[in-house]
Amino acid sequence: MSSDLVHHGVQYTVSSEPPKAHLPVDELGLRGIKYVRIQWVDLINHIKYRVVPIAYFEKLLQTSRPGSSLTKATLGIVFVTVSEGFSSTGECLYALDLSTLRLCPYAPGHASVMGWFEEKQPKAGLSGRRAVEMDICPRTILRRVVENAKELSGIEFLIGFETEFILLNKISPIEAVNPHGWCDSKALLSGSKEAAVLEEIADCLTASGVELQMYHGEGAPGQYEVVTGPLTPLQAVDALIHTRETIYNVASKHGMTATLAPRIFLDSCGSATHAHISVHAPNETSEPSSHANLTALEEHLLAGILAHLSSLTLLLMPTSASYARMRDGVWSGGTYVCWGTDDKEAPLRLCNAASPSSR
């Protein structure tokens, strides 16, 4: 059979170049930026930010460690209750990572930037970046995982996300924007407000440097999906946070609420953020695999995830509503620790099985 018929899909590779700023600092004025959102995600997955006028932001950039002081409790605050292990005493520096600087097209005149939670004073006995790193900084943890994988095993990853969400006209009582079915043309009728919302989300993501692969109507009432392209892990999750902020804000602008709640309607599909992961090793050996459609490296990756899948639910399914979504028969893989080829009932799926260059 012709290889052109077997191998399909867009091929992505891990770039050897360091990540560049999505938006050069010297272009902020040219782009009409008046405010910068210094943005972070706390340990309970709340997106937070402080708005800084561009004049003060430029002053921050002239300091030895550009950033903003935050109380350490900001990582563990639930409403007005401070979680165990945090207190009102102590501050950290949220150091700016200018490689994350992006336009916020949903908020004209605004840009956003992520950063690193760091100790204000270097820790005794340590030098370099490690001397100020905070072990509870989520971006620092992910950076360490990525660096360790590359240094110890020569392995790199690309990750892309499918973000499912539901557009609501009302939240009390719940009223979806329409009752369409999966990929139904009625989900995106020309002139409808939902079509305008999805197109504006798409335009905003593209303008901010996030690769958009597609958007479409999903299976539940008012449900849609935005698919963004693969990036290295840290860049990918930064882009995911930006994608969510874009979805929330554009929907609000049009008088709707966008929700990523795992399950709203018990008689239809729930919402998830599916992660597409590819593993890369430039010097991969020809170690044999026991499965025709897997490389040895992919086989090890699948085995490792399956071995820890029950424990991973603590991170991947942290609320009771998450378990309401994970049921058999609704394409979410609810019962078994397993993997499958293009199998939407399996929690772990091998996509493009016959085309390893694009999966």
Kinemage of the C-alpha trace (Angstrom):
@kinemage 1
@onewidth
@group {chain A} dominant
@subgroup {mainchain}
@vectorlist {calphas} color= white
{ca met a 1} P 0.000 0.000 0.000
{ca ser a 2} L 1.266 3.505 -0.813
{ca ser a 3} L 2.866 5.268 2.169
{ca asp a 4} L 0.908 8.379 1.168
{ca leu a 5} L -2.278 6.505 2.024
{ca val a 6} L -1.006 5.227 5.369
{ca his a 7} L 0.898 8.254 6.691
{ca his a 8} L -1.291 11.277 7.186
{ca gly a 9} L -1.632 14.289 9.435
{ca val a 10} L 0.550 17.318 10.134
{ca gln a 11} L 4.014 16.512 11.494
{ca tyr a 12} L 5.372 18.509 14.437
{ca thr a 13} L 8.894 18.333 15.860
{ca val a 14} L 10.513 19.630 19.035
{ca ser a 15} L 12.455 22.787 18.175
{ca ser a 16} L 16.050 22.959 19.342
{ca glu a 17} L 15.849 26.764 19.650
{ca pro a 18} L 14.995 28.361 23.004
{ca pro a 19} L 11.497 29.845 23.261
{ca lys a 20} L 11.225 33.406 22.037
{ca ala a 21} L 8.974 36.104 23.450
{ca his a 22} L 5.532 35.897 21.907
{ca leu a 23} L 5.405 39.693 22.013
{ca pro a 24} L 8.704 41.643 22.119
{ca val a 25} L 8.784 44.164 24.960
{ca asp a 26} L 9.816 46.967 22.612
{ca glu a 27} L 6.603 46.446 20.610
{ca leu a 28} L 4.214 47.100 23.499
{ca gly a 29} L 3.876 50.785 22.675
{ca leu a 30} L 3.577 50.119 18.955
{ca arg a 31} L 0.724 47.679 19.645
{ca gly a 32} L -1.166 50.247 21.718
{ca ile a 33} L -0.677 48.377 25.000
{ca lys a 34} L -1.658 50.502 27.993
{ca tyr a 35} L -1.848 47.780 30.657
{ca val a 36} L -0.080 44.490 31.426
{ca arg a 37} L -1.799 41.708 33.354
{ca ile a 38} L 0.730 39.997 35.632
{ca gln a 39} L -0.983 36.612 35.690
{ca trp a 40} L -0.646 33.386 37.661
{ca val a 41} L -2.588 30.232 38.514
{ca asp a 42} L -2.908 29.235 42.154
{ca leu a 43} L -2.839 25.703 43.575
{ca ile a 44} L -6.616 25.321 43.260
{ca asn a 45} L -6.583 26.281 39.567
{ca his a 46} L -7.897 29.824 39.861
{ca ile a 47} L -6.500 32.197 37.243
{ca lys a 48} L -5.486 35.462 38.904
{ca tyr a 49} L -3.826 38.664 37.788
{ca arg a 50} L -2.848 42.190 38.704
{ca val a 51} L -3.183 45.007 36.177
{ca val a 52} L -0.104 47.233 35.842
{ca pro a 53} L -0.011 50.424 33.730
{ca ile a 54} L 2.578 50.251 30.974
{ca ala a 55} L 4.602 53.117 32.483
{ca tyr a 56} L 5.071 51.227 35.753
{ca phe a 57} L 5.675 47.938 33.901
{ca glu a 58} L 8.582 49.576 32.084
{ca lys a 59} L 9.993 50.678 35.458
{ca leu a 60} L 9.768 47.102 36.726
{ca leu a 61} L 11.775 45.921 33.723
{ca gln a 62} L 14.636 48.207 34.743
{ca thr a 63} L 15.034 46.492 38.124
{ca ser a 64} L 17.459 43.643 38.840
{ca arg a 65} L 14.604 41.120 39.333
{ca pro a 66} L 11.489 42.349 37.501
{ca gly a 67} L 8.401 41.119 39.288
{ca ser a 68} L 5.660 41.775 41.816
{ca ser a 69} L 5.527 40.992 45.535
{ca leu a 70} L 2.758 38.583 46.573
{ca thr a 71} L 1.808 37.099 49.914
{ca lys a 72} L 2.653 33.394 49.930
{ca ala a 73} L -0.915 32.666 51.012
{ca thr a 74} L -2.086 33.720 47.530
{ca leu a 75} L -1.182 30.226 46.323
{ca gly a 76} L -3.490 28.564 48.826
{ca ile a 77} L -6.442 30.878 49.409
{ca val a 78} L -9.936 29.413 49.022
{ca phe a 79} L -12.393 32.325 49.133
{ca val a 80} L -11.442 33.911 52.485
{ca thr a 81} L -10.031 30.754 54.066
{ca val a 82} L -6.284 30.175 53.995
{ca ser a 83} L -5.460 26.519 53.343
{ca glu a 84} L -3.427 24.498 55.816
{ca gly a 85} L 0.274 25.135 55.382
{ca phe a 86} L -0.192 28.780 54.398
{ca ser a 87} L -0.574 31.868 56.542
{ca ser a 88} L -0.877 35.625 56.280
{ca thr a 89} L 2.825 35.940 57.087
{ca gly a 90} L 5.521 35.952 54.428
{ca glu a 91} L 5.868 37.189 50.886
{ca cys a 92} L 7.422 35.948 47.676
{ca leu a 93} L 8.459 37.563 44.416
{ca tyr a 94} L 6.492 36.695 41.316
{ca ala a 95} L 9.326 37.078 38.809
{ca leu a 96} L 8.257 37.914 35.260
{ca asp a 97} L 8.934 35.440 32.453
{ca leu a 98} L 9.006 37.715 29.405
{ca ser a 99} L 8.921 34.735 27.032
{ca thr a 100} L 5.217 34.454 27.976
{ca leu a 101} L 4.263 38.023 27.055
{ca arg a 102} L 1.117 37.931 24.892
{ca leu a 103} L -1.489 40.272 23.517
{ca cys a 104} L -4.962 39.989 25.066
{ca pro a 105} L -7.103 40.791 22.004
{ca tyr a 106} L -10.267 40.161 24.054
{ca ala a 107} L -9.258 43.196 26.160
{ca pro a 108} L -7.991 45.928 23.787
{ca gly a 109} L -4.938 47.716 25.136
{ca his a 110} L -3.998 44.819 27.448
{ca ala a 111} L -1.206 42.238 27.363
{ca ser a 112} L -0.514 39.407 29.832
{ca val a 113} L 2.643 37.844 31.231
{ca met a 114} L 3.268 34.764 33.388
{ca gly a 115} L 6.111 34.272 35.856
{ca trp a 116} L 7.836 32.224 38.559
{ca phe a 117} L 7.123 32.222 42.282
{ca glu a 118} L 10.511 32.903 43.875
{ca glu a 119} L 11.903 33.533 47.342
{ca lys a 120} L 12.701 37.186 47.937
{ca gln a 121} L 15.967 36.216 49.600
{ca pro a 122} L 18.217 33.460 48.185
{ca lys a 123} L 18.273 30.267 50.245
{ca ala a 124} L 21.514 29.707 52.132
{ca gly a 125} L 23.915 27.216 50.603
{ca leu a 126} L 22.441 27.327 47.104
{ca ser a 127} L 23.533 29.276 44.044
{ca gly a 128} L 22.082 30.258 40.695
{ca arg a 129} L 18.405 29.899 39.904
{ca arg a 130} L 17.940 27.175 42.521
{ca ala a 131} L 18.753 29.658 45.295
{ca val a 132} L 15.480 31.522 44.784
{ca glu a 133} L 13.204 28.757 43.444
{ca met a 134} L 10.055 27.921 45.403
{ca asp a 135} L 9.170 24.243 45.441
{ca ile a 136} L 5.429 24.978 45.291
{ca cys a 137} L 5.600 27.090 42.115
{ca pro a 138} L 3.596 25.085 39.511
{ca arg a 139} L 5.583 26.380 36.529
{ca thr a 140} L 8.870 25.628 38.308
{ca ile a 141} L 7.736 22.064 39.034
{ca leu a 142} L 6.858 21.504 35.385
{ca arg a 143} L 10.135 23.033 34.216
{ca arg a 144} L 12.067 20.651 36.490
{ca val a 145} L 10.155 17.634 35.168
{ca val a 146} L 10.899 18.622 31.572
{ca glu a 147} L 14.564 19.351 32.270
{ca asn a 148} L 15.049 16.095 34.194
{ca ala a 149} L 13.462 14.043 31.414
{ca lys a 150} L 15.805 15.564 28.863
{ca glu a 151} L 18.951 15.404 31.008
{ca leu a 152} L 18.448 11.896 32.411
{ca ser a 153} L 16.747 10.139 29.501
{ca gly a 154} L 17.150 12.372 26.458
{ca ile a 155} L 13.361 12.606 26.158
{ca glu a 156} L 11.278 15.608 25.122
{ca phe a 157} L 7.535 16.095 24.797
{ca leu a 158} L 5.019 18.017 22.752
{ca ile a 159} L 1.535 18.640 24.144
{ca gly a 160} L -1.594 19.998 22.501
{ca phe a 161} L -4.990 20.537 24.101
{ca glu a 162} L -8.653 20.163 23.186
{ca thr a 163} L -10.644 22.544 25.374
{ca glu a 164} L -14.337 21.689 25.715
{ca phe a 165} L -16.738 24.241 27.186
{ca ile a 166} L -20.439 25.027 27.294
{ca leu a 167} L -21.989 28.392 26.490
{ca leu a 168} L -24.883 29.313 28.761
{ca asn a 169} L -27.513 32.027 28.437
{ca lys a 170} L -28.401 31.606 32.115
{ca ile a 171} L -26.863 29.820 35.077
{ca ser a 172} L -29.908 29.824 37.391
{ca pro a 173} L -31.684 27.914 36.042
{ca ile a 174} L -29.169 26.430 33.612
{ca glu a 175} L -29.984 27.371 30.025
{ca ala a 176} L -27.655 26.359 27.195
{ca val a 177} L -27.285 28.685 24.239
{ca asn a 178} L -28.778 26.033 21.918
{ca pro a 179} L -29.615 22.292 21.817
{ca his a 180} L -27.338 21.298 18.904
{ca gly a 181} L -25.687 17.895 18.449
{ca trp a 182} L -22.070 16.915 17.764
{ca cys a 183} L -20.581 18.940 14.854
{ca asp a 184} L -24.134 19.890 13.856
{ca ser a 185} L -24.274 22.860 11.487
{ca lys a 186} L -26.996 24.353 13.685
{ca ala a 187} L -24.344 24.927 16.348
{ca leu a 188} L -22.779 27.687 14.269
{ca leu a 189} L -25.535 29.280 12.210
{ca ser a 190} L -24.438 32.473 10.444
{ca gly a 191} L -25.599 35.534 12.332
{ca ser a 192} L -26.108 33.677 15.603
{ca lys a 193} L -24.467 35.017 18.738
{ca glu a 194} L -22.741 31.683 19.395
{ca ala a 195} L -21.162 31.751 15.921
{ca ala a 196} L -19.919 35.286 16.639
{ca val a 197} L -18.445 34.157 19.977
{ca leu a 198} L -16.567 31.208 18.476
{ca glu a 199} L -15.195 33.258 15.591
{ca glu a 200} L -14.030 35.990 17.962
{ca ile a 201} L -12.347 33.402 20.197
{ca ala a 202} L -10.577 32.016 17.124
{ca asp a 203} L -9.457 35.477 15.981
{ca cys a 204} L -8.210 36.392 19.470
{ca leu a 205} L -6.164 33.195 19.834
{ca thr a 206} L -4.557 33.654 16.424
{ca ala a 207} L -3.756 37.308 17.114
{ca ser a 208} L -2.112 36.372 20.426
{ca gly a 209} L 0.173 33.742 18.867
{ca val a 210} L -1.675 30.575 19.877
{ca glu a 211} L -2.002 28.139 16.981
{ca leu a 212} L -5.650 27.294 16.406
{ca gln a 213} L -6.248 24.023 14.587
{ca met a 214} L -10.045 24.044 14.634
{ca tyr a 215} L -13.240 24.742 16.532
{ca his a 216} L -16.578 22.943 16.310
{ca gly a 217} L -19.802 22.082 18.088
{ca glu a 218} L -19.539 19.249 20.602
{ca gly a 219} L -22.071 16.684 21.810
{ca ala a 220} L -23.859 18.385 24.724
{ca pro a 221} L -26.280 21.326 24.449
{ca gly a 222} L -24.341 24.552 23.960
{ca gln a 223} L -21.024 22.672 23.990
{ca tyr a 224} L -18.048 23.615 21.815
{ca glu a 225} L -14.423 22.618 21.469
{ca val a 226} L -11.321 24.647 20.650
{ca val a 227} L -8.266 22.659 19.507
{ca thr a 228} L -4.841 24.291 19.798
{ca gly a 229} L -1.533 23.098 18.374
{ca pro a 230} L 1.271 21.247 20.185
{ca leu a 231} L 4.031 23.009 22.077
{ca thr a 232} L 6.668 22.013 24.609
{ca pro a 233} L 4.990 21.330 27.991
{ca leu a 234} L 5.570 24.670 29.726
{ca gln a 235} L 4.626 26.672 26.638
{ca ala a 236} L 1.598 24.419 26.154
{ca val a 237} L 0.091 24.976 29.590
{ca asp a 238} L 0.766 28.718 29.375
{ca ala a 239} L -1.123 28.729 26.071
{ca leu a 240} L -3.911 26.683 27.688
{ca ile a 241} L -4.384 29.284 30.430
{ca his a 242} L -4.463 32.020 27.795
{ca thr a 243} L -7.020 30.007 25.795
{ca arg a 244} L -9.291 29.662 28.825
{ca glu a 245} L -9.075 33.372 29.629
{ca thr a 246} L -9.930 34.140 26.013
{ca ile a 247} L -12.974 31.849 26.091
{ca tyr a 248} L -14.269 33.235 29.402
{ca asn a 249} L -13.827 36.872 28.427
{ca val a 250} L -15.216 36.712 24.897
{ca ala a 251} L -18.317 34.855 26.124
{ca ser a 252} L -18.838 37.441 28.874
{ca lys a 253} L -18.487 40.270 26.355
{ca his a 254} L -21.458 38.796 24.454
{ca gly a 255} L -23.612 38.364 27.566
{ca met a 256} L -23.002 34.617 27.981
{ca thr a 257} L -21.221 32.435 30.522
{ca ala a 258} L -18.620 29.928 29.342
{ca thr a 259} L -18.091 27.029 31.728
{ca leu a 260} L -15.587 24.177 31.806
{ca ala a 261} L -17.637 22.375 34.472
{ca pro a 262} L -17.115 18.601 34.033
{ca arg a 263} L -20.803 17.760 33.777
{ca ile a 264} L -23.907 19.942 33.575
{ca phe a 265} L -26.426 17.710 31.824
{ca leu a 266} L -26.634 14.119 33.066
{ca asp a 267} L -28.213 12.895 29.818
{ca ser a 268} L -25.342 14.025 27.541
{ca cys a 269} L -21.567 14.293 27.419
{ca gly a 270} L -19.509 16.237 29.921
{ca ser a 271} L -16.638 18.651 29.260
{ca ala a 272} L -12.923 17.891 29.527
{ca thr a 273} L -9.563 19.179 28.419
{ca his a 274} L -8.022 16.332 26.457
{ca ala a 275} L -4.218 16.382 26.284
{ca his a 276} L -2.465 15.070 23.188
{ca ile a 277} L 1.060 13.994 24.172
{ca ser a 278} L 3.864 12.918 21.859
{ca val a 279} L 7.236 11.741 23.149
{ca his a 280} L 10.472 12.431 21.277
{ca ala a 281} L 14.038 11.146 21.643
{ca pro a 282} L 16.512 12.365 18.992
{ca asn a 283} L 18.848 9.435 19.682
{ca glu a 284} L 16.203 6.785 20.198
{ca thr a 285} L 17.560 3.256 19.930
{ca ser a 286} L 16.030 0.499 17.852
{ca glu a 287} L 14.767 -1.288 20.958
{ca pro a 288} L 12.025 -3.686 19.869
{ca ser a 289} L 8.414 -3.066 20.843
{ca ser a 290} L 5.840 -5.711 21.637
{ca his a 291} L 3.131 -3.798 19.782
{ca ala a 292} L 3.088 -3.248 16.028
{ca asn a 293} L 1.863 0.351 16.243
{ca leu a 294} L 4.089 1.529 19.111
{ca thr a 295} L 7.736 2.451 19.344
{ca ala a 296} L 9.548 1.181 22.432
{ca leu a 297} L 9.602 4.717 23.806
{ca glu a 298} L 5.856 5.102 23.380
{ca glu a 299} L 5.343 1.700 24.963
{ca his a 300} L 7.272 2.787 28.064
{ca leu a 301} L 5.288 6.052 28.230
{ca leu a 302} L 1.947 4.245 28.063
{ca ala a 303} L 3.041 1.707 30.677
{ca gly a 304} L 4.181 4.447 33.051
{ca ile a 305} L 0.940 6.398 32.771
{ca leu a 306} L -1.190 3.282 33.223
{ca ala a 307} L 0.813 2.237 36.281
{ca his a 308} L 0.040 5.562 37.953
{ca leu a 309} L -3.396 6.278 36.471
{ca ser a 310} L -5.325 5.710 39.710
{ca ser a 311} L -3.046 8.131 41.551
{ca leu a 312} L -3.143 10.679 38.721
{ca thr a 313} L -6.865 11.106 39.311
{ca leu a 314} L -5.959 13.223 42.363
{ca leu a 315} L -4.609 15.837 39.952
{ca leu a 316} L -6.683 15.210 36.832
{ca met a 317} L -10.073 14.699 38.527
{ca pro a 318} L -9.966 16.834 41.687
{ca thr a 319} L -13.695 17.451 42.197
{ca ser a 320} L -16.749 15.249 42.693
{ca ala a 321} L -18.187 16.614 39.457
{ca ser a 322} L -15.191 15.138 37.632
{ca tyr a 323} L -16.381 11.645 38.527
{ca ala a 324} L -19.891 12.434 37.325
{ca arg a 325} L -18.338 12.935 33.880
{ca met a 326} L -16.211 9.766 33.852
{ca arg a 327} L -18.887 7.176 33.100
{ca asp a 328} L -19.013 4.262 30.686
{ca gly a 329} L -20.849 4.857 27.432
{ca val a 330} L -20.228 8.620 27.217
{ca trp a 331} L -16.753 8.564 25.612
{ca ser a 332} L -14.831 9.270 28.796
{ca gly a 333} L -13.410 5.904 29.921
{ca gly a 334} L -14.904 5.434 33.340
{ca thr a 335} L -14.116 1.942 34.644
{ca tyr a 336} L -10.928 0.341 33.366
{ca val a 337} L -7.224 1.162 33.571
{ca cys a 338} L -6.448 0.558 29.921
{ca trp a 339} L -5.438 2.050 26.614
{ca gly a 340} L -6.954 1.640 23.172
{ca thr a 341} L -6.342 2.541 19.545
{ca asp a 342} L -8.660 5.403 18.523
{ca asp a 343} L -10.967 4.208 21.310
{ca lys a 344} L -12.991 6.994 22.920
{ca glu a 345} L -14.104 4.694 25.733
{ca ala a 346} L -10.493 4.180 26.903
{ca pro a 347} L -8.942 6.711 29.308
{ca leu a 348} L -5.703 6.599 27.304
{ca arg a 349} L -5.889 6.561 23.509
{ca leu a 350} L -3.396 5.994 20.725
{ca cys a 351} L -4.304 8.313 17.858
{ca asn a 352} L -3.018 7.996 14.280
{ca ala a 353} L -1.797 4.517 15.071
{ca ala a 354} L -0.450 3.831 11.581
{ca ser a 355} L 1.127 7.280 11.188
{ca pro a 356} L 3.737 7.674 13.936
{ca ser a 357} L 5.198 10.904 12.511
{ca ser a 358} L 1.972 12.810 13.160
{ca arg a 359} L 0.572 11.291 16.349
